[in-house]
Amino acid sequence: MPADPAYPGRVAAVLSGERLRRYGRIGATLAGIGVVGLTLARAAGWGGQLSPLYYAMIVGGVLSMLYAPWVRFNARRRSGRYAVEGDYDIDDDNIMMRSGSESGGIAWDGVTRVADAEGFWIVYVGRMPATVIPREYMTAEDTEALRAFMAGRDLLGT
């Protein structure tokens, strides 16, 4: 893989995206309840008593929905300095990753699932994402061979 300044930011966005989606859902729910509550409180004549609560719910919901894009923006902005050349060596036993002067590996026996996300496979060990495998640098044949290997081990899932 070439040293692409945008690559670490894309990886950070993919890895954080799954966890951050819940903030958007919670925020939308909170803001929706706040809007409905504010409307009902005003219609019932309780606007003066309950309005601050519903306004706080709406503001909190909107801020929660904006949290994920803010985190992704900061991750991409800061990660450009981490761009180094690297490669993956994937075989039947391990996923070996090398980046600059560092290397590490994950045994397939420890992988619990692999999720498909935005041009990457996210590899999980337990409940935690351990690494990503970028498909953009793989040939179509290698991509299909790896997909078949992971499907054969029943690792592919959402």
Backbone as a ProteinNet text record, in pm:
[ID]
protein_1_A
[PRIMARY]
MPADPAYPGRVAAVLSGERLRRYGRIGATLAGIGVVGLTLARAAGWGGQLSPLYYAMIVGGVLSMLYAPWVRFNARRRSGRYAVEGDYDIDDDNIMMRSGSESGGIAWDGVTRVADAEGFWIVYVGRMPATVIPREYMTAEDTEALRAFMAGRDLLGT
[TERTIARY]
83.8	0	88.8	55.7	134.8	106.8	195.1	176.8	75	-48.9	-159.6	-203.4	-188.1	-225.5	-373.2	-459.5	-602.3	-637.4	-551.7	-583.7	-606.2	-517.3	-542.8	-672.9	-709.4	-835.7	-955.6	-947.4	-1056.4	-1069.3	-955	-957.1	-1018.8	-977.8	-1032.5	-1183.1	-1227.3	-1370.3	-1447.8	-1394.1	-1462.2	-1467.3	-1356.6	-1353.8	-1443.1	-1445.7	-1527	-1672.8	-1700.1	-1835.9	-1937.3	-1898.8	-1992.8	-2032.9	-1937.9	-1969.4	-2042.5	-2006.9	-2063.1	-2204.6	-2246.5	-2381.9	-2487	-2458	-2557.6	-2580.9	-2479.4	-2499.9	-2600.5	-2593.8	-2689.7	-2830.8	-2845.3	-2978.1	-3033.8	-2950.7	-2995.2	-3030.4	-2948.3	-2974.2	-3103.5	-3127.9	-3251.8	-3372.8	-3362.4	-3472.3	-3496.2	-3389	-3399.5	-3459.4	-3410.9	-3463.9	-3610.6	-3644.8	-3783.6	-3877.2	-3835.7	-3917.1	-3929.9	-3821.7	-3825.7	-3922.8	-3921.9	-4013.5	-4158.5	-4184.7	-4321.2	-4365	-4278	-4311	-4336.7	-4254.8	-4272.5	-4405.3	-4438.2	-4564.2	-4683.3	-4678.4	-4788.7	-4798.7	-4684.6	-4685.1	-4746	-4713.2	-4771.6	-4920.1	-4959.5	-5101.7	-5182.5	-5123.4	-5194.1	-5183.1	-5105	-5091.1	-4983.4	-4897.8	-4790.4	-4657	-4659.1	-4536.9	-4438.1	-4486.9	-4395.9	-4323.2	-4388.3	-4329.3	-4235.1	-4272.8	-4196.4	-4108.3	-4126.2	-4048.5	-3897.8	-3841.1	-3695.4	-3646.6	-3724.2	-3687.1	-3684.7	-3787.3	-3794.3	-3691.8	-3665.4	-3559.3	-3424	-3399.6	-3274.1	-3264.6	-3376.4	-3375.8	-3344.6	-3402.6	-3378.1	-3232.3	-3179.3	-3038.8	-2945.7	-2972.4	-2890.1	-2894.5	-3012.2	-3026	-2948.9	-2957.6	-2884.6	-2733.7	-2688.1	-2545	-2498.2	-2580.8	-2546.4	-2536.2	-2625.2	-2619.4	-2496.4	-2448.2	-2330.6	-2199.3	-2203.4	-2081.8	-2004.6	-2072.7	-2005.1	-1933.5	-1999.2	-1926	-1806.8	-1819.7	-1709	-1589.9	-1616	-1508.2	-1440.8	-1519.8	-1461.8	-1378.4	-1426.3	-1351.5	-1216.5	-1216.5	-1091.1	-996.8	-1052	-967.9	-899.4	-973.3	-913.7	-811.4	-840.5	-750.1	-617.3	-621.5	-499.6	-422.9	-490.7	-427.5	-336.6	-336.9	-253.6	-106	-63.8	78.9	120.6	23.3	54.8	68.7	66.6	70.2	209.4	218.7	343.6	308.3	407	384.4	365.6	286.3	262.8	210.8	196.1	138.4	75.7	-3.9	-71	-23.6	-2.6	31.4	-71.4	-167.2	-279.2	-266.9	-266.6	-264.6	-371.6	-370.4	-473.9	-466.5	-352.6	-336.3	-343.1	-289.5	-271.9	-301.9	-323.6	-324.8	-204.5	-102.8	15.6	9.9	31.1	27.7	162.8	214.2	338.8	314.5	358.9	341.1	462.4	542.2	664.6	756.3	792.6	883.3	809.3	677.5	598.8	530.7	508.8	434.4	356.2	252.2	170	86.6	28.5	-51.2	-168.4	-263.5	-381.5	-401.4	-415.9	-443.7	-590.7	-619.4	-758.7	-838.7	-774.4	-845	-902.1	-842.7	-891.1	-996.7	-1018.9	-1115.6	-1256.3	-1345	-1481.7	-1578.7	-1551.6	-1635.8	-1563.4	-1611.4	-1557.7	-1677.1	-1676.8	-1786	-1741	-1832.2	-1805.5	-1845.9	-1750.5	-1780.8	-1697.7	-1762.3	-1701.7	-1564.9	-1553.3	-1427.6	-1327.5	-1366.3	-1279.8	-1354.1	-1279	-1333.3	-1282.3	-1372	-1333.8	-1323.3	-1204.9	-1177.6	-1193.4	-1279.6	-1306.8	-1241.4	-1183.4	-1136	-1218.8	-1306.6	-1404.3	-1503.7	-1535.1	-1627.7	-1556.4	-1424.6	-1347.2	-1294.5	-1303.2	-1240	-1088.1	-1021.2	-876.9	-798.3	-848.7	-781.7	-880.8	-837.9	-917.4	-832.2	-899	-832.4	-889.9	-807.4	-858.9	-871.7	-988.8	-1009.6	-959.4	-941.2	-902.4	-764.2	-679.8	-544.7	-533.8	-645.9	-645.7	-697.5	-649.9	-705.4	-843.4	-923.3	-1056.9	-1049	-948.7	-933	-896.7	-804.4	-766.2	-883.9	-961.9	-1078.7	-1177.7	-1206.9	-1302.3	-1248.1	-1117.8	-1058.1	-1066.1	-1037.2	-1044.3	-1188.9	-1281.2	-1423.5	-1469.3	-1430.4	-1468.1	-1405.4	-1279.8	-1212.3	-1287.4	-1323.4	-1393.2	-1533.6	-1600.7	-1733.8	-1724.5	-1620.6	-1600.3	-1579.2	-1524.8	-1506	-1624.6	-1728.7	-1849.4	-1816.3	-1728.4	-1687.9	-1759.8	-1808.1	-1870.9	-2006.3	-2023.9	-2150.4	-2152.4	-2256.2	-2266.6	-2231.4
-116.9	0	123.9	220.4	343.2	431.2	524.9	619.2	723.8	701.8	789.1	867.7	1001.2	1079.9	1066.8	1034.4	1021.9	885.5	784.9	648.8	635.7	685.1	670.3	735.6	845	910.2	826.8	762.4	674.4	555.3	501.1	389.1	432.5	546.7	597.1	619.5	672	696	565.3	464.6	336	269.3	269.5	204.9	276.5	407.1	480.2	488.5	473.5	489.8	397.8	274.9	179.3	218	258.4	300.3	433.2	523.1	657.2	664.6	564.2	565	570.7	508.4	507.3	647.4	734.4	872.1	943.9	918.1	977.9	929.1	797.9	742.4	794	795.3	846.5	994.4	1070	1212.7	1239.4	1163.5	1181.8	1148.5	1042.9	1005.2	1113.2	1159.9	1263.1	1392.1	1435.2	1557.2	1538.1	1423.5	1396.7	1400.1	1337.1	1340.1	1483.1	1558.7	1697.9	1781.1	1763.7	1839.1	1800.7	1671.1	1625.4	1674.2	1660	1704.7	1853.7	1931.7	2077.3	2114.5	2048.1	2074.2	2040	1923.7	1882.7	1972.1	2010.9	2096.8	2232.5	2285.8	2415.9	2403.2	2293.5	2273.7	2256.5	2193.8	2169.6	2287.2	2387.4	2503.3	2489.7	2388.1	2367.1	2417.3	2495.9	2540.4	2606.6	2689.3	2761.4	2669.9	2563.4	2473.1	2370.5	2317.1	2206.6	2246	2366.2	2407.9	2395.2	2437.4	2424.1	2279.4	2186.3	2044.8	2000.4	2035.2	1991.7	2063.4	2190.5	2260.1	2194.1	2153.6	2084.6	1951.4	1880.5	1753.4	1775.7	1880.6	1909.7	1947.1	2036.2	2077.7	1959.6	1880.4	1761.9	1662.9	1644.8	1554.4	1601.9	1730.9	1786	1774.6	1805.9	1793	1648.2	1555.5	1414.4	1372.2	1424.4	1391.6	1451.8	1564.5	1629.8	1572.4	1490.9	1436.6	1347.1	1256.3	1163.1	1235.4	1329.1	1399.5	1479.4	1533.5	1609.2	1517.2	1399.7	1303.8	1259	1226.7	1182.8	1293.3	1416.3	1528.7	1543	1537.8	1550.8	1434	1314.3	1197.6	1210.7	1254.8	1271.4	1384.4	1490.7	1606.2	1570.1	1494.5	1461.5	1343.4	1256.7	1131.6	1143.4	1253.5	1268	1250.1	1284.4	1270.5	1126	1034.4	894.1	813.5	878.7	808.6	753.6	621	552.4	434.3	386.6	268.4	147.1	53.7	-66.8	-177.2	-294.4	-405.1	-505.8	-592.3	-700.1	-830.6	-926.3	-1060.8	-1153.2	-1200.2	-1277.6	-1420.6	-1514.8	-1656	-1729.7	-1861.3	-1940.2	-1931.9	-1889.9	-1886.3	-1746.4	-1646.7	-1514.3	-1401.3	-1284	-1157.1	-1081.3	-1061.5	-985.9	-847.4	-745.2	-607.3	-543.7	-473.6	-399.2	-256.1	-163.2	-22.1	52.1	104.3	173.1	75.7	106.8	20	-72.9	-71.4	-154.2	-267.2	-376.5	-487.7	-556.9	-625.6	-699.4	-799.9	-889.8	-992.7	-1035.6	-1096.6	-1150.8	-1291	-1387.2	-1524.1	-1536.6	-1604.1	-1622.6	-1694.2	-1778.1	-1848.8	-1753.1	-1634.4	-1536.3	-1442.3	-1445.5	-1356.2	-1409.7	-1322.9	-1364.7	-1331	-1221.9	-1185.6	-1082.7	-1066.1	-966.2	-891.8	-758.4	-676	-606.2	-588.8	-522.1	-375.8	-283.6	-141	-55.3	15.5	120.9	88.2	-22.4	-56.7	-127.6	-159	-228.9	-348.8	-443.5	-545.1	-509.9	-499.5	-473	-607.3	-637.8	-765.4	-748.3	-829.5	-822.2	-938.6	-906	-1006.2	-981.7	-1074.2	-1048.7	-946.1	-848.6	-743.5	-621.6	-619.5	-502	-515	-406.9	-409.5	-409.4	-505.8	-520	-456.6	-467.9	-409.3	-400.1	-337.1	-333.5	-389.3	-447.8	-495.1	-413.5	-329.9	-247.4	-329.1	-325	-399.8	-324.7	-193.3	-114.8	-151.6	-208.3	-244.5	-391.6	-462.7	-605	-625.3	-730.3	-767.1	-828.7	-832.7	-891.5	-1038.4	-1109.4	-1251.1	-1268.7	-1184.8	-1193.6	-1158.1	-1058.2	-1018.6	-1133.3	-1197.3	-1308.7	-1429	-1455.4	-1567.8	-1543	-1420.9	-1390	-1392.5	-1341.4	-1345	-1490.3	-1577.3	-1718.7	-1783.4	-1749.9	-1803.4	-1762	-1632.9	-1584.5	-1643.6	-1658.4	-1719.7	-1865.5	-1935.3	-2074.3	-2090.2	-1989.8	-1991.4	-1927.2	-1889.6	-1827.2	-1699.8	-1616.8	-1492.7	-1371.1	-1377.4	-1260.6	-1233.7	-1114.8	-1072.7	-923.2	-870.1	-725.2	-682.8
0	0	0	-81	-84.5	37.4	62.3	172.7	130.4	164.3	126.5	249.6	249.4	367.8	406.2	311.5	341.7	400.7	380.3	422.6	573.3	660.2	804.6	848.6	788.1	821.9	782	664.5	621.6	715.3	757.4	851.1	984	1034	1160.3	1148.9	1036.7	1017.5	1013	945.9	937.2	1073.9	1145.8	1277	1377.7	1374	1470.8	1428.3	1300.3	1250.4	1314	1336.5	1392.6	1534.4	1613.5	1750.8	1754	1661.8	1664.8	1609.7	1533	1478.2	1587.8	1701.4	1808	1863.2	1859.7	1904.6	1815.2	1687	1594.5	1619.5	1642	1669.4	1801.9	1903.5	2033.9	2022.6	1951.4	1934.5	1860.6	1754	1677.9	1763.9	1842.7	1931.9	2036.4	2097.1	2200.1	2143.7	2028.2	1966.1	1925.9	1874.2	1836.5	1956.2	2065.6	2187.4	2238.4	2229.2	2272.9	2191.8	2059.7	1973.2	2002.3	2010.5	2039	2177.1	2275	2410.4	2416.7	2349.4	2348	2282.7	2173.9	2104.6	2194	2257.8	2345.1	2468.9	2524.8	2643.3	2611.9	2496.3	2457.7	2429	2365	2334.8	2463	2564	2690	2786.4	2751.1	2838	2944.2	2933.9	3031.9	2979.9	2874.7	2808.9	2901.5	2992.7	3082.6	3179.6	3218.9	3317.8	3254.5	3140.4	3081.6	2963.3	2910.3	2793.6	2812.7	2927.8	2943.3	2931.2	2982.9	2972.6	2827	2752	2612.8	2525.5	2554.4	2481.6	2508.3	2631.4	2664.8	2591.5	2579.7	2506.5	2358.9	2300.5	2159.3	2137.1	2220.8	2206.6	2229.2	2332.6	2358.4	2243.3	2184.4	2070.6	1949.7	1920.1	1805.2	1828.6	1949.1	1978.5	1967.8	2011.6	1999.5	1853.2	1768.1	1625.4	1558.6	1609.5	1551.8	1604.1	1708.8	1769.2	1671.7	1604.1	1512.6	1398.5	1328	1222.4	1275.8	1393.9	1453.7	1482.7	1539	1568.3	1439.4	1335.3	1208.3	1144.3	1149	1093.3	1164.2	1295.5	1370.2	1345.9	1332.9	1306.1	1171	1070.7	938	936.6	1008.5	1011.3	1077.5	1184.6	1258.5	1199.9	1126	1085.9	964.7	893.5	774.7	803.1	922.1	955.2	980.1	984.6	1008.8	880.2	765.9	638.1	611.1	607.4	573.2	482.7	411.4	328.6	418.2	371.7	449.1	360.3	419.1	344.6	438.6	378.6	449	388.6	473	429.1	494.6	414.8	467.9	418.2	513.6	475.9	556.4	552.2	619.8	771.7	826	971	1031.5	960.3	1018.6	921.2	980	907.2	960.8	879.6	921.7	858.7	942.3	894.9	922.1	821.5	837.6	792.9	875.8	844.4	897.7	805.7	848.4	918.5	1040.8	1116.1	1211.1	1209.2	1299.9	1225	1297	1239.4	1349.6	1308.3	1403.3	1328.6	1402.6	1338.1	1423.1	1355.8	1421.4	1366.7	1455.7	1413.8	1377.8	1268.1	1227.6	1335.5	1415.7	1522.6	1626.1	1640.5	1736.2	1680.9	1550.8	1487.4	1512.1	1562.7	1591.7	1480.1	1407.5	1292.6	1208.8	1086	993.9	934	949.6	896.9	769.1	677.3	550.3	565.2	543.4	560.9	467.8	377.3	296.4	237.3	168.4	103.1	192.6	313.6	408.6	464.7	514.3	602.4	740.9	836.8	975.1	1045.6	1097.1	1161.2	1312.2	1371.9	1515.7	1588.7	1701.9	1797.1	1922	1952.6	2057.9	2005.8	2089.2	2047.4	1991.7	1997.8	1958	1815.4	1737.7	1605.4	1621.9	1560.7	1577.2	1463.2	1341.8	1225.9	1111.5	1005.8	883.7	770.4	673.4	552.4	437.1	373.4	262.9	134.9	73.6	-50.5	-171.9	-163.4	-280.4	-333.3	-252.2	-295.4	-334.8	-332.4	-365.4	-507.2	-571.7	-702.1	-679.5	-784.2	-773.7	-733.2	-785.2	-752.2	-605	-554.8	-413.5	-323	-363.6	-284.4	-273.5	-385.9	-384.8	-308.4	-322	-248.6	-97.1	-54.5	88.2	136.6	55.1	92.1	109.5	17.3	26.5	149.8	179.8	297.6	424.6	433.8	553.1	562.4	448.5	448.6	491	447.3	486.5	636.6	699.9	846.1	918.6	843.1	897.8	976.7	920.6	986	931.5	807.8	747.5	809.9	854.6	915.5	927.1	979.4	995.8	1134.8
[MASK]
++++++++++++++++++++++++++++++++++++++++++++++++++++++++++++++++++++++++++++++++++++++++++++++++++++++++++++++++++++++++++++++++++++++++++++++++++++++++++++++

